[in-house]
Amino acid sequence: DLHSFPTRRSSDLNLLVRYEELLLLSPELGMDECQEIVGNLSAVIEREGGTVVKVDDWGVKDTAYPVRKFTRGRYIRMEMDLPGRAVAELERNVRITEGIFKFITVRLAETAEEA
């Protein structure tokens, strides 16, 4: 039956969902610049109705392959609760931020809260 597919309710877009954002930053950035990037992304998350749960700085590590001619990069992992509708805005901000080479956003689990 074609009509048995689950439909997404508009209220689903306001549910807070746990996400993880892994960022690969330029190894040339200083700690102040890295903290500024994380601070700006945290502000976007909060503006969109989410909260940052944890930020892990994994430090500068070797990459598996050259990224923009660099073989090292600073890895930062952010864990956050965010409404699903806000992921696109977060990723848009990540894309336009100087110093971020690569990123990945992963949905971890749903939380029971309504935004």
C-alpha positions as CSV (number, residue, x, y, z in Angstrom):
1,D,0.0,0.0,0.0
2,L,1.5,3.3,-1.1
3,H,-0.1,5.3,1.6
4,S,1.4,3.3,4.5
5,F,4.7,5.2,4.6
6,P,5.2,7.1,7.8
7,T,4.7,10.8,7.4
8,R,6.8,13.4,9.2
9,R,4.6,15.6,11.4
10,S,5.6,19.2,11.7
11,S,5.9,18.7,15.5
12,D,8.7,16.2,14.8
13,L,10.9,19.1,13.5
14,N,10.8,20.7,17.0
15,L,11.9,17.6,18.9
16,L,15.4,17.9,20.3
17,V,17.7,15.3,18.9
18,R,21.2,14.4,20.0
19,Y,23.8,15.1,17.3
20,E,27.5,14.9,17.0
21,E,29.6,17.2,14.8
22,L,33.1,16.3,14.0
23,L,35.2,19.1,12.7
24,L,38.7,19.0,11.0
25,L,40.3,22.4,11.4
26,S,43.5,23.8,9.8
27,P,46.6,22.9,11.8
28,E,47.7,26.5,11.3
29,L,45.0,27.9,13.6
30,G,45.9,28.9,17.1
31,M,44.0,27.9,20.2
32,D,42.2,31.3,20.3
33,E,41.0,30.9,16.7
34,C,39.8,27.4,17.4
35,Q,37.9,28.5,20.5
36,E,36.4,31.4,18.5
37,I,35.1,28.9,15.8
38,V,33.6,26.7,18.5
39,G,32.1,29.7,20.2
40,N,30.5,30.9,17.0
41,L,29.1,27.5,16.2
42,S,27.8,27.2,19.8
43,A,26.0,30.5,19.3
44,V,24.3,29.3,16.2
45,I,23.2,26.1,18.0
46,E,21.7,28.1,20.8
47,R,20.1,30.7,18.5
48,E,18.4,27.8,16.7
49,G,17.0,26.4,20.0
50,G,19.6,23.8,20.8
51,T,22.2,23.3,23.5
52,V,25.8,22.2,23.4
53,V,26.3,19.2,25.6
54,K,30.0,18.6,25.2
55,V,33.1,19.8,23.3
56,D,36.1,17.6,23.0
57,D,39.3,18.9,21.5
58,W,41.2,15.9,20.2
59,G,44.2,18.0,19.3
60,V,46.3,18.0,16.1
61,K,46.6,14.6,14.5
62,D,47.7,13.1,11.3
63,T,45.1,12.8,8.6
64,A,44.7,9.6,6.5
65,Y,45.3,11.5,3.3
66,P,46.3,15.1,2.5
67,V,43.5,17.6,3.0
68,R,44.0,21.0,1.2
69,K,47.7,20.0,1.0
70,F,48.0,19.4,4.8
71,T,48.7,16.0,6.3
72,R,47.7,17.1,9.9
73,G,44.6,18.8,11.3
74,R,43.0,19.7,14.6
75,Y,40.0,17.5,15.4
76,I,37.1,18.9,17.5
77,R,34.0,16.9,18.4
78,M,30.8,18.7,19.5
79,E,27.8,16.9,21.0
80,M,24.6,18.8,21.0
81,D,20.8,18.6,21.4
82,L,19.3,20.3,18.4
83,P,15.9,20.5,16.6
84,G,16.1,18.6,13.3
85,R,15.1,21.8,11.4
86,A,18.3,23.5,12.7
87,V,20.9,21.1,11.3
88,A,20.9,22.8,7.8
89,E,21.6,26.2,9.4
90,L,24.4,24.8,11.5
91,E,26.0,23.0,8.5
92,R,25.6,26.2,6.4
93,N,27.6,28.1,9.0
94,V,30.2,25.4,9.1
95,R,30.7,25.6,5.4
96,I,31.2,29.3,5.3
97,T,33.6,29.4,8.3
98,E,37.3,29.9,7.3
99,G,39.6,27.3,8.8
100,I,37.2,24.3,8.8
101,F,38.5,21.8,6.2
102,K,36.0,19.0,6.7
103,F,33.0,18.1,8.9
104,I,30.4,15.5,9.5
105,T,27.1,15.7,11.4
106,V,25.8,12.4,12.8
107,R,22.4,11.9,14.5
108,L,23.1,10.0,17.8
109,A,19.7,9.6,19.5
110,E,16.4,11.3,20.1
111,T,15.6,13.0,23.4
112,A,12.1,13.2,24.8
113,E,12.0,17.0,25.0
114,E,10.0,19.4,22.9
115,A,11.7,22.6,21.9
